[in-house]
Amino acid sequence: MPSLKKLVGQTAVYGLSSIIGRFLNYLLVPLYTYKITAESGGYGVVTNIYAYTALLLVLLTFGMETTFFYFANRDEVDPKRAFSTSANAVGLVSLVFWLLCMIFGQPIANVMGYDAHPEFIRMMASVVALDAFQAILFSQLRYQNRAIKFATLKLLFIIANIGLNLFIFLVAPELKASQPALMSWYNPDYQVGYIFIINLICTAMVTFGFIPEIKNMRFGIDRQLLKQMLVYTWPLLLFGLIGILNQVADKICYRFIVPGAEGEVQLGIYGACVKIAMIIAIFTQAFRYAYEPFVFGGQKDKNSKDAQAIVMKYFVMFTLLAFLIVALYLDIFRYIIHENYWEGLRAVPIVMMAEIFMGIYFNLSFWYKLNKETWWGAIFSGLGCAALLAVNFIFVPKYGYMACAWGGFVGYGICMVLSYLVGQKRNRINYDLKALFGYFLLAAALYIGSTFIPYGSVAVKLTVNTLLLLVYVAVLLYNERAIVMRVVSGVNRRLGKKTKN
């Protein structure tokens, strides 16, 4: 099994790009919510279309990222052949999808309710097609442990995206007023459209960063290997499809359950507030980028199960810490969005806990991936998705977007529990359940307790919540004091060596 030290190091690099990128991306949330009013429903359109793009990205990659890792680590398969076959297969499917959307953009827009803007559909179809192809290229960087280039390209996209959005929403209106001839192309009423245009420009820009990798690709598909890959990947496709539905089904279905302008307004409020909860998704994504090659690369190591159990405990510890930081300081984090959207903040803690469940479920998923029993993932995710959709369709008409938040909580909770119960029978791993449940109960008690304390002011509330957060940190440090002491001892040794030198 590759060393845990290496996992931590690569997670830090991947995490740095994800955290900095997502943090910079957070700048767009106040920008959009301050410039696109909640009443206009414009942010609801953005939320809805991006939900479709996330779903389509899973369809176009059809599990080939994980499949590439699996076959590239097999002794009888040439890693270069595995890469070229997966990249060309995804590229071909993406090209066909893009051509169909270019031809039938208007009919698709009519069905989705955007008949006045078929260009939205064509632009986002182009983005999804490029993203799908790039997903395999990014997977190769992870396989080759080229975390720096991976992070650089991710940050390039974010920085360009931020810069162009700042120009369109802040600078362009001023230039339009002072230099109307120069800015004749700019339409202040086309804000949603510019968001999609910028996304397309930045995605295309990142593609140019992969020119060396594309030049070295072997064009062509190994049909025999592709057949083996498709047998392995089709359950992953179903698993991924249902998994992404767990994340976006509420945002796709909401406009059908609550039709008209009111549905777009409520979806915009919910979509903006959910952005605050994405700090958990940031950590989970960074962890996933490093953890997949870590596990697949060490699948023959006899100590791999012990390492997975340790990683699970620390994943839960730190995601719960992130949960408490956001939940207890929500009076600060709420300023990320305009106050017109604040009514949706009550959904944030529920969505964050659902994201933690999803991260644990990802952690638990490796037993069937390594055993080539990926169809189990499709079963678990299918049951979770069914529960999510049931909660949405039954309760959204009465409780609105709060039902969406609870739907995700229930859906991922079911996936997590089922994967653990079946996994312990099929491929037992001795997780430290006492510690895991203990940290969950402590975090829940601290958060729920904070909601019942009568505060006289925001300052008092933040002070008390800081003390509650310190209680969690103190318990964590005490329980894991052996690890802490080893870290401190290692730092002291390094400092001692530097002093001697």
N, C-alpha and C positions, 0 to 999 in steps of 0.2 A: 504494500500500500504506500503510495507517495506520502511523504511526511506531512504531519499536521502543520508543521511550521511553514511548509511550502503552500499548503492550502490557505493558511492565514495571510501569507504574503500576497498571493494572487487575488484572494478576496479583497484585500486592501486596494490593490491596483484597479481591479474591476469595480470595486465599491467606490473608489475615488472618482472614477469617470461617471458612474451612475449617480452618486450622491451630488457631485458638483453639477453634473448635467441636469439632474432633476431639480436641484436647488435653483439653478439659473432658469430652468423651465418654469419654476414656480413664479418667476417674475412675470410670466405671461398671464398667469391667472388673475392677479390684480389688474393687469393691463386690460385684459379682455372684459373682466367684470366691471371695471370702471368706465370702459369705453362702449361696451355693449350692455345696455340696460337689461335688467331681468325681465321687465315688462315686454320687451321686444321679442323675446323668445329666440334671439339670434344665437345665444350660447347653447340653447337646447338643440339647435340644428348642428352645431359643431360637435356636441356630445353624441348625438345620434349617428352622424356619419362616421365619426371616429370609432364608434362601437362596431359598425359594419366592417370597417377596414381591419380591425383586430380579428374579427371572425374570418374574414377572407384570407388574412395572412396565414392563419393556421391551415386553411384549406390548401393554399398554394404551396406551403412547405411540406405538408402532409407527413409530419414527423421525421423528416429526413435529417434534422440536426442531430437528434439522439441516435438515429439509425447510423449516421456517418460515424459517430464516436464508437458505436458498438463494433462495426465491421472494420474500422481502421485499427482497432486494437486486437483483432484476431490474427493469429500467426500465419494462417494460410491466405490472407488477403493483403494485397499491396495497398498501403494507405493512399498513395497517389491515385490508384485506380478507384478506390472507394470515394475519394473526393471528386474526381472528374465525373463519375457516374451519377453521384447524388446532385452535384451542381448542374450538370447538363439536363438531368431529368426535371429538376425544379425550374430551371431556366426555360425549358420547352413548354411546360405547363403554364408558366407565368406569361409567356409570349402569346399563347393561344387565348388565355383569359383577357389580356390587354387588347388584342385585336377584336374580340367579341364585344368588349365594352366600348371601344371606339365606334364600332358599327351600330350597336344597339343602345347607345347611351341615352337617347331620348325615351324609348319605351321603358327602360329601367328606371329612369328618373320619374316617369309617370306613376309607376307602381309604388315607388318609395315616397311619393308625395312632393317631389321637387321638380315638377314638370316645367317650371319657369327657369330652372337652372340645371340643365343637363350637363353643363361644363363642370359642375361640382362632382358629378359621377365620373366623368372622364379623367379629371385631374387626380382624384383619389384612387381610381383604378391604376393609373400610371405609378402612383406612389407605392401601392401595394405590390405591384408586379416587380418593381425595383427592390423593394424591401425583402421580398421573398428570395430573390436571387442573392442579395447581400447576406441574408441569414446564413446561407451555407458558407459564404466567404468568411464571415465572422467566426463561424464554427471551426474553420480550418485554422484561423489565428489562435483560437483557444486550444485546439489540439496540438499546435506547435508551440504552445506556451508563450505566444507573442502578445503578452498582455499590454505592452506599451503601445504598440500600433493599434490594437483593439481600442484602448482608451482614447488614443489620439483622434481616431476617426469618429468615435462617438461624441467626443467633445467638439470636434469640428462642426458636426451637424448642429449641436445645441447652440454653439456660439453664433454661427451663421443665422440660425433660426431666430435667436433672440435679437440680433442686430437688425435683421430685416423687419421683424415685427415692431421694434422700437421706431424704425424709420417710418413705416406705414401708418402707425397709430399716433405717433407724437410729432415727428418732423414733417411728414407729408402734408398734414392739414395746414400747418403754418406756412409752408412753401406755396401751397395752393392759394392761400390768401394774398401772399406777397408777390408771387411769381405765377400768375394764372396761365400764362402762355407756356412756361416751362413744364407745368404740372397739368397740362390739359388731359393727360391720360388717367389722372387720379380721380376716382369717384368715391366721395366720402360715405355714400350709402351702400358701398359694396364691401363692407368690412369682413363679412364671413368669407366671401370669395377670395379676398387677399390672404386669409389664413391658409387656405388650401393651395394657393399659388406658391406661397413661401415654402410650404412643406415640400412641394414638388421640386422646387429649385434646390433646396438643401439636400434632399435625397439624391438627386442627380449628381450633386457636387461630391458626395461621399463615394459614389460609384467610381469616379475618376481616381479616387485614392486606392482603388483595388486594381489599377491597370497592371502592375507587376504580377499580381496573382492571376489575373485573367490571361495575360500573355503566356504564362507558364502552364495554363490548363491544357489537359488533353481533351480535345473536342471529340465527342463520340460517347456512346453509352455501351458498357459491357452488359449485354442482355442477360447473360447467365447470372451475373452478380446482381443486376437490377431485380431479377425475379426473386432472389433470396432477400434482397432489401425490402421489396414490397410485401413479402410474407411477414417479415418482422415489423414493418412500419404501419400496416393497415390498422392494427389495433391502436397503435400510437396516434394515428390520425383521428380515429373515433374518440380516443381518450383526450386528445388535445382539443378536438372540436367541442366535445361536451364540456371540457374544462374551461374553454374560453367563453362558452355560452353561460357558464356559471358567473363569469365576470361581466358580460355585456348584454345578456338576454334581457335584463331589466331595462337597460337603456334603449334596446331595440324595440321591445314590446310596449314600452310606456306610451308611445305616441298612438298605438293602436288601442290600448286600454283606456287612455284618457285622450281622445282625439281633439284636434283643433288647437287654437292658440294657447288655451290653458294647459294642455299637455306639454307644449314646447316650453312654456314659462316654468312649470314645475320641474321638468327634466333639466332645464338650465340651472335651476337652483340646486338640485340634487347633484348634477355633474360638477358644479363648481365646488361644493362642499366636500365631495368625495376626493378631490385633489389634495385636500389637507391630510386625508388618511393615507395617502400614497407613500408616506415615509416608510411604512412597513413593506410595501411593494418594492421600494428601492433596495432595502436590505436583502429581501428575498431574492431579487433579481441578481444582485451582485454575488450573493452566496451561490445561486444556481450556476452562474457562469464558471465559477471555480470548482464547484462540487462535482459536476458531471464528469469532466475529465479525470478528476481526483478518484472517483469511485470506479469508473470503467477502467482506468489505467491500473488500478490495484485490485481488480476482481479476483486474482489468483492468490493474493496474500491471505494467509491464515488468520491474520489479526484484523482483517477488514471490518468484521462485524463489531469488534470492540471500538474501532475508530468511529464507525457510524453511530454507535450509542453515545459516545462522548460528544460528537458533533451535534447530535440532536439536543442534548442537554444545553449546550452553550448557545445554540440557535434559539431555543425557547427563552433562555435567560435574557439575551440581549434584545430580542424582539419585544418581550414584555417590558423591558426598560424603555424602549422607544415608544411603546404604547402609552406608558405612564407619562412620559415627557410631553407628548402631544395632548393627551386627555386632560392632564392636570394644568396645562398652560394654554388651554384652548382660548382663553381670554386674550392671549397674545397672538396665537396663530390665526385667529379669526380675521385679523387685519390683512391677511393675504388676499382676501376677497372683499368686494364692496359690501357695505352694510345691507344693501337691498337683498343680498343672498343669505344673510345670517340666520334666517329662520330654519335653514336646513342643517345647521351645525349639530343638532341633536342626533343626526345619523352618523356622525364621524366616529365615535367610539365603537359603535356596532360594526361599521365597515372595517375598522382597523382590526377588530378581533376576528372577523371573517378572513382577513388577509393573513393573520397569524395561522389560522386553521389551514389555509391553503399552503402556507410554507411548510407546516408539519406534514401535510399530505404529500407534498413533493419529496420531503425527506423520507417518508415511509414507502415511496413508490419504487425504490430501487430493487426491492426483492423480486418483483415480477419482471422488471426490465433486465436484470442480470440473468434470470432464469428463463428468458424467452417466453414468458407467460403474460405478455403485455395486454392481452385481452381482459385480464383482471382490471386493469385501469379503466377500460371502456365500461365495464360493469359498474364499478364504484362511481365513476364520474356520471354515468347515465342516471343512476339512482339519485345522486346529488342534484343533478340538473332538473330531474323530474320534480323533486321536492321544491327547488327554487322557483320553477315555473308555476307550480301549484300555489305557492305562497303569493306570488305576484298576481296571478289571475284572480285568486279568491279575495285577497285583502287590499290590493292597490285601489280598487274603486272606492273603498271606505277610508283607508288610512294613507293613501298617496304614496310618496316616495319612501316613507318609513318602512312600508312593507317590502320595498326593494332591498333596503339595508338588512332587514331580518331574513329575507329570502336567501341572501348570500351567506349569512351566518348559519342558517339551517342546512343549506346545500353543502357547504364546505365541511361543516361539522359531521354530516353523514359520511362524506367521502373519507374524512380523517379516521373516524371510528371503524368503519368497515375495513379500510386498508390495514389498520393495526390488527384487528381481530383475525382476519384471514392470514395476514403476513406472519403472525406469530405461530400459526399452525403449519404454514408452508416453508418458512425460512426464519426460524426464531432468532431474534436479537434481544439481548438482555438490556433493555432501556432502563434507566434509573427512574422508575415511575414515581417513587417517593419524592424525589427532587422536582420532577416535572409537575406533578400535581401540587406540590408545595408552593412552587413559584406562581403557578396559575391562581391558586387560592389567595395568596398574599397580594398579588397585583389586583385581583378582583375586589378583595376586601378594602384595599387602600382607595381604589377608585370609587367604589360604591359609598364608602365612608365619607369621601370628600363631597359627595352630592347631598349629604344630609347635614353637613355642618353649616350652621347659620353664620354667614359672613356679613360684616358690616360694610365692607367696601372691597373693591377689586384688589387693592394693595394687601389687605388682610388675607383675602382668599389666596393670592399667590404666595404669601408667606407661609400660610398653613400647608398649602399644597407642596411647597418646597420641602417642608419637614417630612411630609408623607413620602415624597420621592426619596429623601435621604434614608428613611426607614428601609425601603426596598434595597437601596444600594448597600446599606450596612449589613442587612441579612445576607445579601449576595456575597459580599466580601468575606463575611464570617464563615459561611458555608463552604466557600471555595478558597479558604485561606491558604491551603497547601499550594494551590496553583499560584496564588498571589505572591507567596513567599518565594517560590521558585523564580518568578518573573523579576521580583525585586533583587534577589540574589544575583541573577544573571546580569541585570543592569549595573549592580555594584561592581561585579567582576570586570565588566567592560570599562566602567569609569576608572577602576583601579589600574587597568592596563594602560589606558590613555594617559593617566597621571604619571605612571612610571616612564612612559615614552617621552 
